[in-house]
Amino acid sequence: MQPTLASLAQHTGLKLAVLSGEGRLETPVRWAHASELADPVPWLDGGELLLTTGLKLAVDDADAMREYVTRLAGAGVVGLGFGVGVNHPEVPPALLEAARAVGLPLLEVPRPTPFIAIGKAVSAAIAAEQYRTVSAGFAAQRELTRAALSDGGQQALLDRLAVQLGGWCALYDLAGRVTGAAPAWAGRRAAALADDVRALGERQAPASAVCAGAPDDDRVELQSIGAGRTPRAVLAIGTGAPPGTAERYAVQSAVAVLTLLTERSRAYQEAEGRLGGAVLRMLLSGEADHARAVAGQLYGGLFDAPLRVLVAEVPGTGEERDALGRAVVTAAARAGEPVLAAADGDGLVWLLPDGGATAAACAEYAAAGEPPAGLVMGLSAPTGPAAVDSAYRQAREALVVARRRGRVLVEHTDVAAGSILPLLADDAVRAFADGMLGALRRHDERGRGDLVASLRAWLARHGQWDAAAADLGVHRHTLRYRMRRVEEILDRSLDDPDVRMELWLALKATAPGA
């Protein structure tokens, strides 16, 4: 505990008597300094207990004493100790009245108590406080390290740090997304600082900043995480007041441990990504047994139960892809599920347990979160290790559908159960359809018949002449003539099923509202 005037007054060996300023005795004392100068202010730094015997003071001059005390108070002196029995038998009344007027604590120092004893008492208390702070810092470091090495890992470290600070803390990626927070309620509060986090992430590490206008009147400080010049993450701490020395030790310890975790995690992820890529290539080549042998126990029981393939494409920087990869891996870790992650060109691919919490978390992320702009994902149907190649194709097909439909995530089961018509909403398909039907439309625009409508009716009736003619309100011979004209204009036979299919899809692609 840092020394205060109260603790000095209660020190049994000093026998100090408080004569004024009783309401300010809890003020910390930074040092004890003896001076007999009439104006010691130029040599003071603030926070001192000034000691004097009044040797050069005009103690009988009330105005001089008021000026003396006022200057001391203005310089930040926390108290005045007056030694009696040396030059003056008691504290001069003018000095006591001046001290009471400005509220400056005045302590009477008895003749047997040397000033050096007061200085030693202050110095010993400061040293004890520094030792306590350093010890608390080392203890905090041990606790944080132990928490980081526990099963809770990064989250356990954040939980301990929040307790030691008596506030909250959060960890972000460089995109400003919260990847961990403690206590749990701090996540929403931390999310409001995304802009400040992104700004700090653009600075050269190590970097720190105090956020202006932090939510709920918190004092929020940001610290960059990472060993290189470019930060890997950002730590935020929210407290009601500036952290003390012990809290500072805890924060710096947390930064150091998080840096080690981040760098180790990145190296581990890169190695696992290379191994995952090799295993995935084996699976796609139909070598499921070899893939299982290479993977060993790394992916747990992933290959022993139905699994799904998830592919994703994230435009922009590699940081966005890294952030998505961490989000999936974090969801898997929380659920205790094994996943295989690998790079897929400019995108990512994962093998996930079917029906697991990781796949559900990805769906929730796509539906309710704030995914990166342009992110698209495709999820295959359940399969086994021997059919991963087919599941991968399914996931890629679902991803194409997701892009065309403007959705973040599409499952292959949705594609298979739905209609093929939404797939025609493509400029290339529309151009093909317009080119294929263009000659028929120009024929109709010249008033020479209604070939497009006749073709649509005939195809809709599967080539049944009577039914199609009835739909059009014409004789079947008229409809036969029109279909011959269609064949002549297109120079293609309607007996060819491929031609009929292409014409039907062209009609659907160019229909109103398609």
N, C-alpha and C positions, 0 to 999 in steps of 0.2 A: 504494500500500500504506500502510495506516495505521501511524504510528510506534509502535514498541514499545521496551521497555527494552533489548532485545537490539540493535535497530538503532541506538539511541543509544550503546550501549557499543561498537559496531563503527564508529561515526563517527570517522574518523581525525583530524578537526579538533578534537574535544572531549577526547579522551584520558581518558575516564572509566574508573575501575577498579571492578569488581564485587567487593564484600566479603561479601555475603550474599544469600540468596534466589535462588540460581542457577537453581532450578527454575521460577521465575515470570517469567523475562525475556521471554517471548513475550506477556505481557499488554499489550494496546493502551494507549497513553498519550493521554488526551483533551486534556491541557494541561500546561504547566509553570508552576509558581507559586512565587515566592520569598516566604518569611515568616520573620521572626525572633521571632514571638510564641511564648510558652511553650505556648499552646493555640490553634492556628490553625483547629481543627475547625469552629467556627461559620461560617467564611468559605470552607469547601470544599464542592465539589459532588460529589466522587467521581470517580475515574479520573485524578487528577492525579499528576504527579511533583513532590513538594514539595522545594524547595531552601532550605537554611539554612546559616549559618556557626556556629550554636550560640551566638549573642551572648547570649541571655537564658535559655539552658538550664542547668539544674543538672547539668552533664555528669558530675560526679563522684558523683552520688547515683544508685545503681543502681535504687532504688525509683522515683525520679522519671523515670528513663529508661524503665523498663518501662511506667510509666503513660503516658508520652508516646507511645511506639511503639504501645502497645495502642490508644490513642485514634485514632491515625492509621490503623491497619489497620481499625478499626471504621468509620471514616468513608469507607472506600473508596479511600484513597490507595494507588496501585499501586507507589510506590517513593519512597525518600528519598535526595536528593543532598546530601552534606555537603561544603561547601567548606573545604579545609584551607589553612593558611598565612595566614589572616586573623585569626581569634580563637584558633584552636587549630592547632598544628603538624601534628596527625594526627587521625584519627577517634577520639574518646574511646572507650576500651575498654568502658565501661558501656553506651554507646549501641550499639556493635557487638554486644555480648552480648545486649542486649534485642531488637535487630533479628533476630538469628539465632534467638532463642527463639520468635518468632512467625512466622518465615519471611518477613519483609518485606525485599524487595530494598533493599540499601544500596549506593549508588554514591559513590565518592570523587571529588570534583571538584578537580583540581589548581589551584594558585594562578593560573596564567596563563589559565585558562578562565573567563571571566565568565559569570555566570548568564544574562545576556541572550543569549549565544551559544547556550545550550541552549534557551532559549525560542524563538529564531529557527529553530533546527533542527526543533523540534517543530511550530512554526507552518508552516514550509515543507513539511514532510511531510504535514501535514493538508491544506494547500491543494492539494498535488499529488494527494492521494487524492481530494479533492472534484472536482478537474478531471478526473481519470481516470473518476470515477463519472459525472459529467455527460456526458463524451465518450462513455462506454459507453452511457449512456441515449439520446443522440442517434443513435448507431450502431444501437442496438436498434430505435429508432423507424423509421429508414430501412429496416432489414431487414424489419421487420414490414409497413411500408407497401408495400415492393416485393413481398413475398410475397402480400399481400392483392390487389395489382393483377395478379398473375400468373394463369395459367390455373387454378391450384389454388385461388385465392380464399380463402375463409374457412378451409378446411382447411389450406392452406399456411401461413396466419398462425398457426394453432394449433400446427402442427409446429415452426415457428421459435420460438414462445414456449416450448414445452416444452424445447427445447434450451437456450435462454437461462436458464431457471429451474433446469435440472438436475433436473426433476421431471416432472409431467404437468399437463395442463389439459383442460377440457371446456367445451362450450357447451350450454346448455339452453334450451328454450322455457319459457313460464311454467307449463305443465302439469307440468313436472319431467322431461320426456323429453329424453334426450341427442341433440342434433342434430349433434354433432361432437366428436371426442376425439383427443388425441395424447399419447403414442404409441397405437397401435391397441389395446394391451392395457388402456388406461385406461378404455375404455368401460364395462366391467363394474363396475369400482371406482367410477366416477362415478355409475352408476345407483343405487347405494345411498344417494345423498344427495338423492333426489327430494323428500322431505318438507322438508328444509332449503331447497331451491330454491324450492318453492312458498311457504314462509313468507316468504322474502326478496322474492319477486315481489309479495306483498301490501303491502309497505312502499313509502313514497314515495321515489322516486329523487332523487338518487343514494343508494344504500344498499350496505352491505357487512357481512359477518359472518364470524366464524371458527367453523367447525363443531366442536361438541363430540363426542367419540367417533367421529372419522373413521376409516374402515377402514384396517387395516394400519399403524396408528400414524402416519399422515400428518398433517401440519398442512395443513388445507384451508381456504382462504379463498374466500368468494363475493363477487362484484362485480356490481352491476346494470349492464345495458347499455341505453342509450336516452337520447334527448335531452330527453324530456318528464318529467313527474312520475310517469308510470306506466312501469315498465320494459318493454322489449321482449324482453329475454332475460337470461340470467344466465351469467356466466363463473366457473368454478371453477379454482383453481390448487392443486395438491398438491405440497408440498415437505417435506423432512425437517426443516427448521428455518425460523424466520421469515426471509422474504426480506431481503436486504441492500438498500442504497441503489440499486445498479445494477439489481437485480432489480425493485425498486419502480418505477423508471423504465420498465422493460420492460412491467410489468403495466399501468401507467397509459397507456402508449402503445397497448397492445393494446386496452384499454377504449375509448380514443378512436377508434381505427381501426374496431373492431367496431361502435361506435355509428354512425359514418358509413356503414358497409356496411349496417347494419340499416335505418337511415332511408332510405338510397338504394334499398335493395332493396324496402322497403315501398312507396315512391312508385312505383318501377318496376312492381311487381306490381299496384298499383292501376290504373295506366295500361294495362298489358297486359291486366288483367282486363276493363276497359271495352272495349278493342279486341277482345278475344276474344269478349266477349258480342255485339258487333255482327257479327262474322264468323259466330258460331254462329247468330244469328237469320237471317242471309242463307242459311246452309246449310239451316236448318229450313224456310225459305220456298222452297226449291228453286232458289235463285240461286247455284249453285256457282261459276259463272264470276266473278260480282261478288265473292263471298267470296274467291276466289283473288287477284283484283286488289287488294282492300283489304289482305289479309294480306301480300302481297309476299313477301319473303324471311324474314319473322319466324318462320314455322313450318317453315322448311326444306322438305324433301321430304315433309312429312306428307300433302299432298293428292295426291301422285303414286303412292301405294301403298295397299294395303288398310289400313283403319283400323278402330278400334272406339270406341264411345261408352261411357264410364263415368260413372254418376251416383251421387251419395252424399247421404245425409241424416245430419246430426250434430245431435242434440238438445243443448240447453244454450246456452252462450255462443258468441259469435263467435270467441273465442280457440280453441275446439276445432276449428272449421271452418278457421281460419287454420293451425292445427297440421297438420291433415290435408292442406291444400293444399300446405304447405311439404314435407311428407313425399313427396307425389307428384312435385312439381317437383324435389326433391333426387334422387329415384330416377332421374328422366329425365336430370338433369344428369350424374349419375355414369355413366349408360349412353350419354350423348351422343346422346339421342333427342329429337326435337322433340315438344312436346305443346301443345295448345290448352286453356287453362283459363279457365273463366268461372263466374260465379255463376248459380245456378238457383233463384230464390226463396230459401228458407232453406237450400238445399243447394248442391252444387257439381256441375259437369259438366266432363269432360275428353274430348278426342279424342286417342287414343293409337295408335301404330303397332301393327298386328296382329302378334302373335308376338314383340313386343319385350320388352326387359328391364323396362320400366316396368310393363306389365301383369302380368308375372310377379312383380315386387316387390309390387304391390298384393295379389296372391293370397297371397303369403307373409306379408304384413303382417296380412291377415285371418285366416290360419290359425294363425300361430305368434306373432304379436306381442301387444301389449297395447292394442288399439284402444279408443277412448273408448266408454263405456257407451252403448248405443242406436244405435251406428253401423251403418248398412245401406248396401250398395252393390250396384248392378246393372250387369252388363257385357253389351254387345250382341254379336251375331255379327259377323264381319268384313264390311265393306262398303266402298263408294267414296264420294267426296264428293257425288255426285249423289243418294245414298240415305241421307244422314245423318238425315233426318227419320224414316225407318223404323227406323234403328238406334237413334235416341233413344227411340222408343216401345218397342222391344225392351228397352232398358236399364231404362226405367221399369217395365215388366212384371216383369223379373227382380228389381228392387228390391222390388216388392210381395211377390213370392214369398219373398225373403230375410227380409222382416219377419215374414211369417206362419210361416215355418219356424224362426225364431229363429236365423238364420245371419247372418254379417257380409257375405258376398259370394256372389252367385248369378250364374252366367252364363246368358244366354238359351238357349244350346245345351243346357244341363241342363234347362231348363224344357220346351223343345220335345221333347227325347228322353225325358222322364219321363212320369209319369201326371198327369192333371188332378185326380185325387182328392185329393191333399194340399191343393189349393186350396180344398176344401170345408171345411177346418178353420177355420171362421169362425163367430162367434156369430150373425151375421145370416143366414148360409146355414142354420145349424142351426134357427134360429127359423122360417125359411120352410119348411123341410122338415117340422118338427113341425106347423106350421099346415096344410100340405097333406095330411098323412097322419093328422091328428088324428081326423077323423070316421071313417075306416076303423078306426083302432085302438079307438075307443070302441065301434064296432059289434062288433068281435071280442071285446072285454072283456065284453059282455053275453051272450056265448055263442051268437051268431046265425050264426056261420060263421068262416072263416079267410081273410078277404079280403086281408090284407096279404101273407101267405105265398103265396097264389094269384097275386096281382099280381106279386110278385117272380119266381115261377117262369115265368109267362106272358111277362114282359118279357125274362127271361134266355134264353128259347127263341124270341125274336123273333116272338112271336105264334103259334107252331105249337101247335095245340090238343092233338094226340095226344101229342107229346113232353112238353109241360108237364103234361098230366094224368097221364102215366106217372110223372113226377118226384114229383107230389103223392100218387099212389096213389088217384086218383079217376077217375070217368068223365068223358069230355070234355064231355058235356052238363052235368054238375055244374060244371065249370070255366067253361063258357059262361054259366051262370046267375050264377056269382059275378062274372064280369067285367061283366055287365049291371048287377049291384048296385053295383059300383064306379062305373060311369058315372052311375047314378042318385044315389048319395050325393055324388059329387064334382060332379055336374052338368057333366061334361066328357066329350068323346068320345075314346075310345082310338084312334080312327082318325086323330086328329091327331098327327103326328110330334112336334110341340113338346110336347104333353101327355105323350106317352110318354117323351120325353127328360127333362122336369122330374120326372116320377114316378120314373124310374130314378135320377136324381141325388139326389132326396130319400131314396130307400131307401138309397143308398150313404152319404149324409151321416149318417143316423141308425142305420146298422148298428153292432152292437157292435164296439168298437175303432176306429171311424172317427175 
